[in-house]
Amino acid sequence: MKKITSLLAACSPVLVFAHPGHGGSDGYTIIHYFSEPQHAIITIGVMAAAIVLIVRERNKRKA
């Protein structure tokens, strides 16, 4: 567990980066989060991980 935590801490500067559209004069718009590829990639990854975990949990309960 310590190795995973250390790895995540070491990678956090790479994972957290700003791109055009953050802090702009147009303010907060939800459209930004659906239209920017950086957000879409993360969203798809999180959704895929959630689906895998849900399916795995359901299969455990059936067995």
N, C-alpha and C positions, 0 to 999 in steps of 0.2 A: 504494500500500500504506500509506503514511503517513496518507493521508486516512481510510482504513478504520479503522486503529488509533486514530486520534484520535477518530473518531466513536464507536467502541465504548467508549473510555475516557470520553467525555462522557456516554454513555447508561448506563453501568454503575450509577450510583446509582438510576436508574429501573428497571433490570432486576432488581436485587437488593433485594428487600424482604421483610420478615418479615410473617407473618400469624398469626392465632390458631392455636395448635397447636404452634408451635416453642418449645422450651424449657419446655414444660408439665411438670406434676408426673408425668404418666403415662410420661414418658421416651420413648425412641425406639420408634416402631412403624411398620412398613412400610405398614400400612393407611393411615396419614396421606398417604403419597405417591400412593396410588391413589384416595383419596377426595376430595382437595382439588382444586378446579378449577385453581388456579394451577399445580400440578404437572402436571396432565393436559394443559393447553394446551402447556406446554413439551415434555412427552414426545411428544405428537402431532406437534408441529413438528419435533422432532429426528428422529423416525421417518420423517416425510414427506421431509425433506431427505436422509436416508440412502437411502431408496428411489429418489429421483430420481438421486442420484449413482451408485448401483449400476446402475440401468438405463442411464444415460448411458455408463458405463464399458463395460458389456456391448455396447452398440450400437457403440462405437468399435472394440472388438475384432473384431466381426463384419464391419465395413466394411474 
